[in-house]
Amino acid sequence: MNFHFTEEQELLRSAFAEFAKEEIAPNAARWDAENITPLDIMPKLGELGVLGIFVPEEYGGIGLGHTERVMALEEIARHSAGLAMMVFTHQLGMAAILDFGSEEQKKKYLPDMCAGTCICGLAVTEPGGGSDVAGQKTAAVLEGDSWVVNGRKCFITNSHCAGATVITCRTGEDEKGRGTFSTIIIEKGTEGFAPGREENKLGLRGSMTGELIMNNARVPKENLVGEVGQGNPIAMKEIGEVGRASMAAIATGILRGCLEDAVKFANERIVYGKPIAKLQAIQFHVAEIRCDYEAARLMLYRAAALKDEGKPASPEFSMAKYFATDAACRDARKCIEVMGGYGVVNEYAAGRYLRDAMGCISSGGTGEIQKLIVAGDTMRKFK
Ligand SMILES: Cc1cc2nc3c(=O)[nH]c(=O)nc-3n(C[C@H](O)[C@H](O)[C@H](O)COP(=O)(O)OP(=O)(O)OC[C@H]3O[C@@H](n4cnc5c(N)ncnc54)[C@H](O)[C@@H]3O)c2cc1C
């Protein structure tokens, strides 16, 4: 067992942290306040190697793993969880193409996506409910050389800016009459395909979230990803591993923000003639946030390492996502408490951390869904 990052990983982390400090930190509060999606930063992240970090070099990436991918996300989310949300969903769609797409699809889409000149998305959730994946109603019918797609997706990250979105559609039914699903890439500009309303979110602002509407959208037959009927397994694998790892990384980045801001404030705020860092009550808050941050990191990087070793890690990702999100919500509140009245002043980031942490609750599956997955695994393994 080894709890250390390699020297190469530490160097990468320093490069990501430096970029985040220079390019993201000074703008994060404005992106949040003005609800700006900073698309211009994507090519810069592409140049740094972040977007295609897990993609083989032949498709424009740098051929590392998910450990390095979530490391970059943690550094981005430390300053802007909203931007990290845009980056992770971009990578989520890319992962589906990389893991299940044809050679032509990988060559067509991945280089531009690694470069950040084409944004990707992955759309499963519908107004009828995100947790009930089998209840999706968006349908695709093969007519000649095209899939004709009809339906509506909601809460989709990068909805209005994606050049290509990986969409799950109902394409048939099994012998018991239950829907079977397939995965199709729809490009921006496709006739009959358009974004709908854009949500004005509580947190994770700096990423776009909205509807996608398909009204007899005609998509070339060759845009099918994987096999007909493989749609939900593709979505569940990518959301279950890449998606939950990313949400855990974003929540871990928020936790580090809480920790660093609480410590800084506690050292600078003088009450009774001394810094509040000397008060035991304040020290307890800081100690609790630190424990949560360290535990969230251990869970996150263990799950990422398992994935990089090619081992199944679905319950580990669910535990990491559930724990880190819950911890970020309670610790953003503690950070506000440490700051007293200043905690609710928008000049400080603590309020944004709380809104962003709450924004993490449902993306990648809610806490209840993670607990169902962890419980199922636990009942099997601990009987
Ligand atoms: C910021 C943000 C970004 C997102 N980005 C994307 C995206 O890019 N692509 C995408 O496809 N989706 C995306 N989503 C949607 C997200 O995946 C869904 O919100 C999530 O799956 C929950 O679905 P829902 O919101 O419809 O809630 P519902 O499924 O309606 O759930 C409502 C409540 O019921 C509970 N519940 C549901 N089923 C069960 C059960 N079996 N047992 C116990 N409790 C249950 C839930 O835990 C929750 O508390 C995003 C969401 C957000 C907030």
PDBQT file of the ligand as one rigid body, heavy atoms in Angstrom, charges set to zero:
ROOT
HETATM    1  C1  LIG A 401     -25.913  21.171 -11.546  1.00  0.00    +0.000 C 
HETATM    2  C2  LIG A 401     -26.455  19.926 -12.171  1.00  0.00    +0.000 A 
HETATM    3  C3  LIG A 401     -25.863  19.439 -13.320  1.00  0.00    +0.000 A 
HETATM    4  C4  LIG A 401     -26.372  18.275 -13.941  1.00  0.00    +0.000 A 
HETATM    5  N1  LIG A 401     -25.812  17.841 -15.111  1.00  0.00    +0.000 NA
HETATM    6  C5  LIG A 401     -26.346  16.760 -15.748  1.00  0.00    +0.000 A 
HETATM    7  C6  LIG A 401     -25.841  16.320 -17.010  1.00  0.00    +0.000 A 
HETATM    8  O1  LIG A 401     -24.894  16.905 -17.558  1.00  0.00    +0.000 OA
HETATM    9  N2  LIG A 401     -26.420  15.250 -17.612  1.00  0.00    +0.000 N 
HETATM   10  C7  LIG A 401     -27.471  14.591 -17.059  1.00  0.00    +0.000 A 
HETATM   11  O2  LIG A 401     -27.954  13.636 -17.647  1.00  0.00    +0.000 OA
HETATM   12  N3  LIG A 401     -27.987  14.993 -15.863  1.00  0.00    +0.000 NA
HETATM   13  C8  LIG A 401     -27.450  16.052 -15.198  1.00  0.00    +0.000 A 
HETATM   14  N4  LIG A 401     -27.972  16.480 -13.995  1.00  0.00    +0.000 N 
HETATM   15  C9  LIG A 401     -29.156  15.806 -13.465  1.00  0.00    +0.000 C 
HETATM   16  C10 LIG A 401     -28.868  14.898 -12.288  1.00  0.00    +0.000 C 
HETATM   17  O3  LIG A 401     -28.226  13.742 -12.727  1.00  0.00    +0.000 OA
HETATM   18  C11 LIG A 401     -30.234  14.628 -11.636  1.00  0.00    +0.000 C 
HETATM   19  O4  LIG A 401     -30.611  15.825 -10.970  1.00  0.00    +0.000 OA
HETATM   20  C12 LIG A 401     -30.193  13.482 -10.659  1.00  0.00    +0.000 C 
HETATM   21  O5  LIG A 401     -29.992  12.269 -11.334  1.00  0.00    +0.000 OA
HETATM   22  C13 LIG A 401     -31.504  13.396  -9.869  1.00  0.00    +0.000 C 
HETATM   23  O6  LIG A 401     -32.601  13.404 -10.734  1.00  0.00    +0.000 OA
HETATM   24  P1  LIG A 401     -33.821  14.434 -10.469  1.00  0.00    +0.000 P 
HETATM   25  O7  LIG A 401     -33.245  15.760 -10.282  1.00  0.00    +0.000 OA
HETATM   26  O8  LIG A 401     -34.813  14.230 -11.550  1.00  0.00    +0.000 OA
HETATM   27  O9  LIG A 401     -34.412  13.967  -9.074  1.00  0.00    +0.000 OA
HETATM   28  P2  LIG A 401     -35.408  12.727  -8.833  1.00  0.00    +0.000 P 
HETATM   29  O10 LIG A 401     -34.873  11.519  -9.492  1.00  0.00    +0.000 OA
HETATM   30  O11 LIG A 401     -36.791  13.181  -9.164  1.00  0.00    +0.000 OA
HETATM   31  O12 LIG A 401     -35.276  12.566  -7.245  1.00  0.00    +0.000 OA
HETATM   32  C14 LIG A 401     -35.983  13.420  -6.322  1.00  0.00    +0.000 C 
HETATM   33  C15 LIG A 401     -35.744  12.906  -4.907  1.00  0.00    +0.000 C 
HETATM   34  O13 LIG A 401     -36.194  11.542  -4.793  1.00  0.00    +0.000 OA
HETATM   35  C16 LIG A 401     -35.129  10.718  -4.329  1.00  0.00    +0.000 C 
HETATM   36  N5  LIG A 401     -35.189   9.398  -4.941  1.00  0.00    +0.000 N 
HETATM   37  C17 LIG A 401     -35.358   9.103  -6.254  1.00  0.00    +0.000 A 
HETATM   38  N6  LIG A 401     -35.308   7.777  -6.451  1.00  0.00    +0.000 NA
HETATM   39  C18 LIG A 401     -35.091   7.212  -5.235  1.00  0.00    +0.000 A 
HETATM   40  C19 LIG A 401     -34.962   5.875  -4.762  1.00  0.00    +0.000 A 
HETATM   41  N7  LIG A 401     -35.023   4.838  -5.585  1.00  0.00    +0.000 N 
HETATM   42  N8  LIG A 401     -34.768   5.671  -3.429  1.00  0.00    +0.000 NA
HETATM   43  C20 LIG A 401     -34.689   6.718  -2.573  1.00  0.00    +0.000 A 
HETATM   44  N9  LIG A 401     -34.804   8.015  -2.965  1.00  0.00    +0.000 NA
HETATM   45  C21 LIG A 401     -35.011   8.254  -4.272  1.00  0.00    +0.000 A 
HETATM   46  C22 LIG A 401     -33.869  11.459  -4.739  1.00  0.00    +0.000 C 
HETATM   47  O14 LIG A 401     -32.758  11.056  -3.952  1.00  0.00    +0.000 OA
HETATM   48  C23 LIG A 401     -34.262  12.894  -4.520  1.00  0.00    +0.000 C 
HETATM   49  O15 LIG A 401     -34.131  13.207  -3.165  1.00  0.00    +0.000 OA
HETATM   50  C24 LIG A 401     -27.470  17.606 -13.362  1.00  0.00    +0.000 A 
HETATM   51  C25 LIG A 401     -28.051  18.106 -12.181  1.00  0.00    +0.000 A 
HETATM   52  C26 LIG A 401     -27.561  19.255 -11.605  1.00  0.00    +0.000 A 
HETATM   53  C27 LIG A 401     -28.205  19.773 -10.358  1.00  0.00    +0.000 C 
ENDROOT
TORSDOF 0
